[in-house]
Amino acid sequence: MHSFETARMAASKLISNRRRELHWLKARPAAPAQAVERTPGESPVEDLGKIVACARCESYVTTSAARIAMDGRHEHRFVNPHGLLFRIGCFSAAAGCLPVGEISTFWSWFPGFAWQVDLCGSCGEHLGWLFSNPSNTFHGLIIEKIIELDEDG
């Protein structure tokens, strides 16, 4: 089986499992008060955020809870060597992405990080880049290529 098809099938299973997990976590009863200290109004369920999906096929990519700041900001604007402008958001994880191609340090938008193209694991749409160095890895996802899904999917 082609590796892209294998990745697409794995991403599809991940989406289904992730949606079930989110609904289960939100529906489960709170732990007894003596087991966990909470402030008034605090949710008993960890905030997993909204599902962030590929805008093309609506497959799971990550969650809004995985948003992070790099160089002090979540969102950045960069121009590549061909003059194309990209607006990206930084995420600590993106299980629905499939990194492909060579790892490169050429024209890296984040000094000290190498990059690799990130595709949607379901449809193959270019969603952004995986940035990595020996101590850190994150995903820079193209804002126009991702959407947040409602809880109902």
VOMI-471500 format. One record per residue: residue in three letters; x, y, z of N, C-alpha, C in turn. Coordinates in Angstrom, 2 decimals. Example, Ala and Ser with C-alpha at 12.3 -4.5 7.8 and 13.67 -1.06 7.14 Angstrom:
<recs>
  resn       nx       ny       nz      cax      cay      caz       cx       cy       cz
   ala    13.19    -5.69     7.80    12.30    -4.50     7.80    13.20    -3.30     7.80
   ser    12.85    -2.25     7.08    13.67    -1.06     7.14    12.90     0.03     7.87
</recs>
This chain:
<recs>
  resn       nx       ny       nz      cax      cay      caz       cx       cy       cz
   met     0.85    -1.18     0.00     0.00     0.00     0.00     0.90     1.24     0.00
   his     0.52     2.25    -0.76     1.27     3.49    -0.86     1.34     4.16     0.52
   ser     2.47     4.76     0.86     2.64     5.33     2.20     1.67     6.48     2.46
   phe     1.31     7.24     1.40     0.34     8.32     1.59    -1.02     7.75     1.95
   glu    -1.42     6.66     1.27    -2.71     6.03     1.57    -2.72     5.48     2.99
   thr    -1.61     4.90     3.42    -1.50     4.41     4.80    -1.65     5.56     5.78
   ala    -0.99     6.69     5.50    -1.08     7.86     6.38    -2.50     8.41     6.40
   arg    -3.18     8.43     5.23    -4.54     8.93     5.16    -5.48     8.06     6.01
   met    -5.30     6.74     5.93    -6.15     5.83     6.71    -5.89     6.03     8.20
   ala    -4.63     6.19     8.58    -4.29     6.40     9.99    -4.88     7.71    10.49
   ala    -4.79     8.76     9.68    -5.35    10.06    10.07    -6.86     9.98    10.22
   ser    -7.51     9.25     9.32    -8.97     9.09     9.39    -9.38     8.40    10.69
   lys    -8.65     7.35    11.07    -8.93     6.66    12.34    -8.68     7.59    13.52
   leu    -7.62     8.39    13.44    -7.28     9.33    14.49    -8.39    10.35    14.69
   ile    -8.95    10.85    13.59   -10.04    11.83    13.66   -11.22    11.24    14.40
   ser   -11.62    10.05    14.00   -12.76     9.39    14.62   -12.50     9.15    16.10
   asn   -11.33     8.63    16.42   -10.98     8.37    17.82   -10.91     9.66    18.63
   arg   -10.35    10.73    18.04   -10.19    12.00    18.73   -11.56    12.61    19.06
   arg   -12.49    12.53    18.11   -13.84    13.07    18.36   -14.52    12.30    19.48
   arg   -14.40    10.95    19.46   -14.99    10.15    20.54   -14.36    10.51    21.87
   glu   -13.04    10.68    21.90   -12.33    11.02    23.12   -12.78    12.37    23.66
   leu   -12.91    13.37    22.79   -13.35    14.70    23.22   -14.75    14.64    23.82
   his   -15.67    13.94    23.17   -17.03    13.83    23.69   -17.06    13.06    25.01
   trp   -16.26    11.99    25.12   -16.21    11.22    26.35   -15.67    12.07    27.49
   leu   -14.58    12.80    27.23   -13.98    13.61    28.28   -14.93    14.70    28.78
   lys   -15.68    15.29    27.87   -16.60    16.35    28.27   -17.82    15.79    28.99
   ala   -18.15    14.53    28.78   -19.34    13.94    29.38   -19.07    13.22    30.69
   arg   -17.81    12.89    30.98   -17.53    12.11    32.19   -17.78    12.93    33.45
   pro   -18.14    12.26    34.54   -18.42    12.99    35.79   -17.13    13.54    36.40
   ala   -17.28    14.60    37.16   -16.14    15.21    37.83   -15.63    14.29    38.94
   ala   -14.36    14.41    39.21   -13.76    13.65    40.31   -14.27    14.20    41.63
   pro   -14.26    13.40    42.69   -14.71    13.90    44.00   -13.90    15.13    44.41
   ala   -14.54    16.04    45.13   -13.90    17.29    45.51   -12.61    17.08    46.29
   gln   -12.55    16.05    47.15   -11.35    15.85    47.94   -10.18    15.33    47.08
   ala   -10.45    14.79    45.91    -9.40    14.24    45.08    -8.66    15.32    44.29
   val    -9.38    16.37    43.89    -8.78    17.42    43.07    -9.29    18.76    43.57
   glu    -8.37    19.68    43.85    -8.78    21.02    44.27    -9.03    21.87    43.03
   arg   -10.17    22.54    42.99   -10.52    23.40    41.88   -11.06    24.72    42.41
   thr   -10.86    25.74    41.64   -11.44    27.02    41.99   -12.89    27.02    41.54
   pro   -13.75    27.84    42.16   -15.15    27.88    41.77   -15.29    28.21    40.27
   gly   -16.13    27.45    39.60   -16.38    27.67    38.18   -15.40    26.98    37.25
   glu   -14.35    26.37    37.81   -13.36    25.69    36.98   -13.93    24.37    36.48
   ser   -13.68    24.07    35.23   -14.20    22.85    34.63   -13.46    21.63    35.17
   pro   -14.17    20.53    35.44   -13.50    19.32    35.91   -12.76    18.59    34.78
   val   -12.97    19.02    33.55   -12.33    18.38    32.41   -11.28    19.33    31.85
   glu   -10.09    18.81    31.59    -9.04    19.60    30.98    -9.54    20.18    29.66
   asp    -9.25    21.45    29.42    -9.68    22.08    28.17    -8.82    21.58    27.03
   leu    -9.41    20.73    26.19    -8.69    20.20    25.04    -8.82    21.10    23.83
   gly    -9.61    22.13    23.94    -9.78    23.07    22.85   -10.68    22.53    21.76
   lys   -10.82    23.32    20.73   -11.62    22.92    19.57   -10.75    22.13    18.61
   ile   -11.39    21.31    17.80   -10.67    20.58    16.77   -10.27    21.55    15.68
   val    -9.01    21.51    15.31    -8.49    22.28    14.18    -8.32    21.29    13.04
   ala    -8.96    21.60    11.91    -9.01    20.66    10.79    -8.49    21.29     9.50
   cys    -8.21    20.44     8.56    -7.84    20.87     7.21    -9.05    21.57     6.58
   ala    -8.87    22.76     6.04    -9.98    23.50     5.44   -10.48    22.81     4.17
   arg    -9.63    22.04     3.53   -10.02    21.38     2.28   -10.92    20.17     2.53
   cys   -10.51    19.28     3.46   -11.26    18.02     3.64   -11.90    17.89     5.02
   glu   -11.66    18.85     5.92   -12.19    18.87     7.28   -11.71    17.71     8.14
   ser   -10.55    17.16     7.81    -9.96    16.10     8.63    -9.19    16.71     9.80
   tyr    -9.17    15.97    10.91    -8.47    16.40    12.12    -7.01    16.69    11.83
   val    -6.52    17.83    12.33    -5.11    18.18    12.24    -4.52    18.30    13.65
   thr    -5.17    19.09    14.51    -4.70    19.32    15.88    -5.87    19.89    16.68
   thr    -5.59    20.49    17.83    -6.63    21.19    18.59    -6.15    22.59    18.90
   ser    -7.09    23.46    19.21    -6.72    24.84    19.56    -5.89    24.89    20.84
   ala    -5.98    23.86    21.68    -5.17    23.82    22.90    -3.68    23.64    22.60
   ala    -3.34    23.23    21.39    -1.94    23.04    21.01    -1.29    24.32    20.50
   arg    -2.04    25.43    20.47    -1.47    26.70    20.03    -0.34    27.11    20.96
   ile     0.75    27.57    20.37     1.89    28.05    21.16     2.41    29.35    20.56
   ala     3.24    30.03    21.33     3.92    31.24    20.85     5.38    30.90    20.57
   met     5.84    31.30    19.41     7.26    31.21    19.07     7.73    32.64    18.82
   asp     8.88    32.96    19.34     9.39    34.34    19.24     8.35    35.35    19.72
   gly     7.59    34.96    20.77     6.65    35.86    21.41     5.27    35.96    20.79
   arg     5.01    35.23    19.68     3.71    35.32    19.03     3.26    33.96    18.52
   his     1.93    33.75    18.51     1.37    32.53    17.89     1.36    32.68    16.38
   glu     0.96    33.84    15.90     0.81    34.06    14.46     1.98    34.88    13.90
   his     2.44    34.46    12.72     3.55    35.13    12.05     3.23    35.30    10.57
   arg     3.87    36.27     9.93     3.79    36.46     8.48     5.20    36.38     7.93
   phe     5.36    35.54     6.90     6.67    35.35     6.28     6.53    35.32     4.76
   val     7.63    35.67     4.09     7.69    35.57     2.64     8.75    34.52     2.30
   asn     8.40    33.61     1.38     9.37    32.58     0.98    10.28    33.11    -0.14
   pro    11.29    32.34    -0.56    12.22    32.82    -1.59    11.55    33.14    -2.94
   his    10.35    32.64    -3.17     9.62    32.91    -4.41     8.72    34.14    -4.30
   gly     8.75    34.81    -3.14     7.96    36.01    -2.95     6.54    35.77    -2.49
   leu     6.20    34.53    -2.12     4.85    34.22    -1.65     4.74    34.51    -0.15
   leu     3.68    35.22     0.22     3.43    35.56     1.62     2.63    34.46     2.28
   phe     3.07    34.04     3.47     2.36    33.03     4.26     2.08    33.60     5.63
   arg     0.85    33.37     6.11     0.47    33.71     7.48     0.31    32.38     8.19
   ile     1.15    32.13     9.18     1.14    30.84     9.87     0.86    31.01    11.36
   gly     0.29    29.94    11.94     0.11    29.85    13.38     0.96    28.70    13.90
   cys     1.52    28.84    15.08     2.42    27.83    15.65     1.65    26.89    16.58
   phe     1.92    25.59    16.44     1.25    24.56    17.22     2.28    23.56    17.74
   ser     2.13    23.15    18.99     3.07    22.20    19.59     2.95    20.81    19.01
   ala     1.78    20.47    18.50     1.55    19.15    17.93     0.52    19.27    16.80
   ala     0.64    18.37    15.82    -0.32    18.32    14.72    -0.33    16.89    14.19
   ala    -0.99    16.01    14.93    -0.99    14.59    14.61    -1.61    14.29    13.25
   gly    -2.45    15.19    12.74    -3.07    14.98    11.44    -2.20    15.40    10.27
   cys    -1.01    15.90    10.56    -0.08    16.31     9.50     0.90    15.19     9.19
   leu     1.33    15.18     7.95     2.31    14.21     7.48     3.51    14.98     6.94
   pro     4.65    14.96     7.68     5.84    15.65     7.18     6.42    14.87     6.00
   val     6.76    15.58     4.92     7.30    14.94     3.72     8.49    15.72     3.19
   gly     9.27    15.06     2.37    10.38    15.72     1.69    11.61    15.88     2.55
   glu    12.57    16.58     1.97    13.85    16.79     2.64    13.71    17.76     3.80
   ile    14.51    17.54     4.81    14.63    18.48     5.92    15.68    19.52     5.50
   ser    15.36    20.80     5.68    16.24    21.85     5.19    16.38    22.96     6.22
   thr    17.52    23.64     6.18    17.71    24.83     7.00    17.72    26.08     6.11
   phe    17.61    25.89     4.79    17.62    27.02     3.85    16.40    27.90     4.07
   trp    16.63    29.19     4.25    15.59    30.21     4.37    14.63    29.90     5.52
   ser    15.13    29.32     6.58    14.26    29.01     7.72    13.76    30.30     8.36
   trp    12.47    30.36     8.59    11.86    31.53     9.19    12.13    31.61    10.69
   phe    12.60    30.51    11.26    12.92    30.49    12.69    14.38    30.09    12.83
   pro    15.27    31.06    13.11    16.70    30.77    13.20    16.98    29.62    14.18
   gly    17.84    28.70    13.76    18.18    27.55    14.58    17.29    26.35    14.34
   phe    16.26    26.50    13.52    15.33    25.41    13.22    15.44    24.99    11.76
   ala    15.39    23.70    11.54    15.25    23.15    10.19    13.76    23.02     9.92
   trp    13.38    22.89     8.66    11.97    22.77     8.32    11.74    21.62     7.34
   gln    10.51    21.16     7.32    10.06    20.11     6.42     8.60    20.39     6.09
   val     8.19    20.15     4.87     6.81    20.41     4.45     5.86    19.50     5.23
   asp     4.73    20.07     5.70     3.67    19.34     6.39     2.45    19.27     5.47
   leu     1.98    18.06     5.17     0.78    17.86     4.37    -0.35    17.36     5.26
   cys    -1.59    17.57     4.83    -2.73    16.95     5.50    -2.58    15.44     5.31
   gly    -2.65    14.69     6.38    -2.53    13.25     6.32    -3.70    12.57     5.62
   ser    -4.77    13.32     5.38    -5.95    12.75     4.72    -5.99    13.06     3.23
   cys    -5.88    14.33     2.88    -6.07    14.71     1.47    -4.79    15.14     0.77
   gly    -3.71    15.34     1.51    -2.44    15.72     0.90    -2.27    17.21     0.68
   glu    -3.21    18.04     1.14    -3.09    19.50     0.99    -1.88    19.99     1.78
   his    -1.13    20.94     1.21     0.00    21.54     1.92    -0.56    22.43     3.04
   leu    -0.32    22.04     4.30    -0.85    22.78     5.45     0.19    23.66     6.13
   gly     1.48    23.41     5.87     2.49    24.22     6.53     3.81    23.50     6.59
   trp     4.51    23.68     7.71     5.85    23.14     7.87     6.06    22.63     9.29
   leu     6.85    21.58     9.39     7.33    21.08    10.68     8.69    21.72    10.91
   phe     8.86    22.41    12.01    10.13    23.04    12.36    10.76    22.26    13.50
   ser    12.04    21.99    13.41    12.69    21.20    14.46    14.15    21.60    14.64
   asn    14.61    21.40    15.86    16.03    21.47    16.19    16.26    20.39    17.24
   pro    17.47    20.21    17.73    17.69    19.10    18.66    16.86    19.14    19.95
   ser    16.34    20.31    20.33    15.61    20.38    21.60    14.14    20.77    21.47
   asn    13.65    21.05    20.26    12.27    21.52    20.14    11.72    21.20    18.75
   thr    10.42    20.94    18.70     9.71    20.70    17.45     8.36    21.38    17.54
   phe     7.94    22.02    16.46     6.61    22.60    16.40     6.17    22.68    14.94
   his     4.87    22.93    14.76     4.30    23.02    13.42     3.89    24.46    13.15
   gly     4.23    24.97    11.99     3.77    26.27    11.52     2.71    26.01    10.47
   leu     1.44    26.17    10.83     0.34    25.84     9.92    -0.21    27.10     9.26
   ile    -0.47    27.02     7.97    -0.97    28.14     7.19    -2.41    28.44     7.62
   ile    -2.62    29.63     8.17    -3.91    30.01     8.75    -5.06    29.81     7.76
   glu    -4.86    30.15     6.51    -5.93    30.04     5.50    -6.25    28.60     5.14
   lys    -5.40    27.65     5.56    -5.61    26.25     5.19    -6.17    25.40     6.32
   ile    -6.45    26.04     7.47    -7.01    25.31     8.62    -8.28    26.01     9.10
   ile    -9.17    25.21     9.71   -10.41    25.74    10.27   -10.65    25.10    11.64
   glu   -11.43    25.79    12.47   -11.88    25.20    13.74   -13.26    24.62    13.52
   leu   -13.45    23.39    13.96   -14.74    22.72    13.82   -15.57    22.91    15.08
   asp   -16.88    22.95    14.92   -17.78    22.97    16.08   -17.67    21.61    16.76
   glu   -18.13    21.54    18.02   -18.06    20.28    18.77   -18.75    19.14    18.06
   asp   -19.78    19.43    17.29   -20.51    18.39    16.59   -19.79    17.92    15.35
   gly   -18.68    18.60    14.97   -17.88    18.20    13.81   -18.51    18.67    12.57
</recs>
